């Protein structure tokens, strides 16, 4: 059986990081329309949380041991959960439409599942 999978050499090769990067860009684009008085409030908090998600995936990839990798991937999940909460607040304050919220929530759920898979794979490799 021929193996078509490309060897993962960089964090940028991880599908979860790639989708996380798209998520970051998406959030940055729609938060441009948030009220100016939120620049140092929800806008800043939401942007930091989504950037932290992608950054923790990247940092975890480069860590040498599986327990370190798992730690950073788990931190990424925490940042993703924080962003989900902030997205709900943004929806409830009518800063984003229900449609924008639903699409962004779908993306964040997909990222959550992918990150949990990365954690599970790292745990199984750690036990090998």
NURO-320842 format. One record per residue (C-alpha): residue in three letters; x, y, z; residue number from 1. Coordinates in steps of 0.1 Angstrom, whole numbers, plus 2048, in hexadecimal, padded with zeros to 3 digits. Layout:
NURO-320842
+---------+-----+-----+-----+-----+
! residuo !   X !   Y !   Z ! num !
+---------+-----+-----+-----+-----+
!     ALA !   X !   Y !   Z ! NUM !
...
+---------+-----+-----+-----+-----+
END
This chain:
NURO-320842
+---------+-----+-----+-----+-----+
! residuo !   X !   Y !   Z ! num !
+---------+-----+-----+-----+-----+
!     UNK ! 800 ! 800 ! 800 !   1 !
!     UNK ! 80F ! 821 ! 7F5 !   2 !
!     UNK ! 811 ! 83C ! 80F !   3 !
!     UNK ! 805 ! 85E ! 801 !   4 !
!     UNK ! 809 ! 871 ! 822 !   5 !
!     UNK ! 823 ! 88D ! 822 !   6 !
!     UNK ! 83B ! 88B ! 83F !   7 !
!     UNK ! 833 ! 8A6 ! 859 !   8 !
!     UNK ! 853 ! 8BB ! 85D !   9 !
!     UNK ! 845 ! 8DC ! 869 !  10 !
!     UNK ! 828 ! 8E8 ! 87E !  11 !
!     UNK ! 81B ! 8F7 ! 85D !  12 !
!     UNK ! 816 ! 8D4 ! 850 !  13 !
!     UNK ! 7FD ! 8CC ! 86B !  14 !
!     UNK ! 7D9 ! 8CE ! 85E !  15 !
!     UNK ! 7CD ! 8DB ! 880 !  16 !
!     UNK ! 7E6 ! 8F8 ! 87F !  17 !
!     UNK ! 7DC ! 8FF ! 85A !  18 !
!     UNK ! 7B7 ! 901 ! 863 !  19 !
!     UNK ! 7C0 ! 914 ! 883 !  20 !
!     UNK ! 7D3 ! 92E ! 86F !  21 !
!     UNK ! 7B4 ! 932 ! 858 !  22 !
!     UNK ! 79F ! 935 ! 878 !  23 !
!     UNK ! 7B6 ! 951 ! 885 !  24 !
!     UNK ! 7B3 ! 964 ! 864 !  25 !
!     UNK ! 78D ! 960 ! 864 !  26 !
!     UNK ! 78A ! 96E ! 887 !  27 !
!     UNK ! 7A2 ! 98B ! 880 !  28 !
!     UNK ! 78C ! 994 ! 861 !  29 !
!     UNK ! 76B ! 995 ! 873 !  30 !
!     UNK ! 778 ! 9A6 ! 892 !  31 !
!     UNK ! 782 ! 9C4 ! 87D !  32 !
!     UNK ! 75D ! 9CE ! 87E !  33 !
!     UNK ! 75A ! 9CB ! 8A4 !  34 !
!     UNK ! 753 ! 9EC ! 8B6 !  35 !
!     UNK ! 772 ! A02 ! 8BB !  36 !
!     UNK ! 76B ! A02 ! 8E1 !  37 !
!     UNK ! 771 ! 9DC ! 8E0 !  38 !
!     UNK ! 794 ! 9E0 ! 8D2 !  39 !
!     UNK ! 7A4 ! 9D8 ! 8F4 !  40 !
!     UNK ! 787 ! 9C2 ! 8FF !  41 !
!     UNK ! 777 ! 9A5 ! 8EC !  42 !
!     UNK ! 789 ! 9AD ! 8CC !  43 !
!     UNK ! 7AB ! 9AA ! 8DC !  44 !
!     UNK ! 7A1 ! 98C ! 8F2 !  45 !
!     UNK ! 793 ! 978 ! 8D5 !  46 !
!     UNK ! 7B0 ! 97F ! 8BE !  47 !
!     UNK ! 7C9 ! 975 ! 8D9 !  48 !
!     UNK ! 7B6 ! 955 ! 8E0 !  49 !
!     UNK ! 7B5 ! 949 ! 8BC !  50 !
!     UNK ! 7DA ! 953 ! 8B7 !  51 !
!     UNK ! 7E2 ! 940 ! 8D7 !  52 !
!     UNK ! 7D1 ! 921 ! 8C9 !  53 !
!     UNK ! 7E6 ! 920 ! 8A9 !  54 !
!     UNK ! 806 ! 92A ! 8BC !  55 !
!     UNK ! 802 ! 90E ! 8D5 !  56 !
!     UNK ! 7FD ! 8F4 ! 8B9 !  57 !
!     UNK ! 81D ! 901 ! 8AA !  58 !
!     UNK ! 831 ! 901 ! 8CA !  59 !
!     UNK ! 824 ! 8DE ! 8D3 !  60 !
!     UNK ! 82F ! 8D1 ! 8B2 !  61 !
!     UNK ! 853 ! 8DB ! 8B9 !  62 !
!     UNK ! 855 ! 8CE ! 8DC !  63 !
!     UNK ! 86C ! 8B0 ! 8E0 !  64 !
!     UNK ! 858 ! 89A ! 8F7 !  65 !
!     UNK ! 834 ! 88E ! 8F4 !  66 !
!     UNK ! 82A ! 89B ! 917 !  67 !
!     UNK ! 836 ! 8BD ! 90C !  68 !
!     UNK ! 823 ! 8BA ! 8EB !  69 !
!     UNK ! 803 ! 8AF ! 8FE !  70 !
!     UNK ! 807 ! 8CD ! 915 !  71 !
!     UNK ! 807 ! 8E6 ! 8F9 !  72 !
!     UNK ! 7EC ! 8D5 ! 8E5 !  73 !
!     UNK ! 7D6 ! 8D6 ! 905 !  74 !
!     UNK ! 7DE ! 8FB ! 909 !  75 !
!     UNK ! 7D3 ! 900 ! 8E5 !  76 !
!     UNK ! 7B1 ! 8F0 ! 8EE !  77 !
!     UNK ! 7AE ! 908 ! 90C !  78 !
!     UNK ! 7B4 ! 926 ! 8F5 !  79 !
!     UNK ! 79B ! 918 ! 8DC !  80 !
!     UNK ! 781 ! 914 ! 8F7 !  81 !
!     UNK ! 788 ! 938 ! 902 !  82 !
!     UNK ! 782 ! 944 ! 8DF !  83 !
!     UNK ! 761 ! 930 ! 8DD !  84 !
!     UNK ! 755 ! 943 ! 8FC !  85 !
!     UNK ! 75F ! 964 ! 8ED !  86 !
!     UNK ! 74D ! 95C ! 8CD !  87 !
!     UNK ! 72D ! 955 ! 8E0 !  88 !
!     UNK ! 731 ! 977 ! 8F1 !  89 !
!     UNK ! 737 ! 988 ! 8D0 !  90 !
!     UNK ! 717 ! 977 ! 8C2 !  91 !
!     UNK ! 703 ! 981 ! 8E0 !  92 !
!     UNK ! 70E ! 9A5 ! 8DD !  93 !
!     UNK ! 705 ! 9A5 ! 8B8 !  94 !
!     UNK ! 729 ! 9AB ! 8AE !  95 !
!     UNK ! 727 ! 98D ! 896 !  96 !
!     UNK ! 708 ! 97E ! 885 !  97 !
!     UNK ! 6FA ! 95C ! 88F !  98 !
!     UNK ! 707 ! 94F ! 86D !  99 !
!     UNK ! 72A ! 95C ! 874 ! 100 !
!     UNK ! 729 ! 94C ! 897 ! 101 !
!     UNK ! 71C ! 92B ! 889 ! 102 !
!     UNK ! 738 ! 929 ! 86F ! 103 !
!     UNK ! 753 ! 933 ! 888 ! 104 !
!     UNK ! 745 ! 91B ! 8A2 ! 105 !
!     UNK ! 746 ! 8FF ! 888 ! 106 !
!     UNK ! 76B ! 907 ! 881 ! 107 !
!     UNK ! 774 ! 907 ! 8A6 ! 108 !
!     UNK ! 762 ! 8E6 ! 8AC ! 109 !
!     UNK ! 776 ! 8D7 ! 88F ! 110 !
!     UNK ! 796 ! 8E5 ! 89D ! 111 !
!     UNK ! 78D ! 8D7 ! 8BF ! 112 !
!     UNK ! 788 ! 8B4 ! 8B1 ! 113 !
!     UNK ! 7A8 ! 8B6 ! 89D ! 114 !
!     UNK ! 7BC ! 8C1 ! 8BC ! 115 !
!     UNK ! 7AD ! 8A5 ! 8D1 ! 116 !
!     UNK ! 7B9 ! 88D ! 8B6 ! 117 !
!     UNK ! 7DC ! 89C ! 8B8 ! 118 !
!     UNK ! 7DC ! 898 ! 8DE ! 119 !
!     UNK ! 7CF ! 874 ! 8DB ! 120 !
!     UNK ! 7EA ! 86B ! 8C1 ! 121 !
!     UNK ! 805 ! 87B ! 8D7 ! 122 !
!     UNK ! 7F9 ! 868 ! 8F6 ! 123 !
!     UNK ! 7FB ! 847 ! 8E3 ! 124 !
!     UNK ! 81E ! 84F ! 8D6 ! 125 !
!     UNK ! 828 ! 858 ! 8F9 ! 126 !
!     UNK ! 81E ! 836 ! 905 ! 127 !
!     UNK ! 831 ! 823 ! 8E9 ! 128 !
+---------+-----+-----+-----+-----+
END
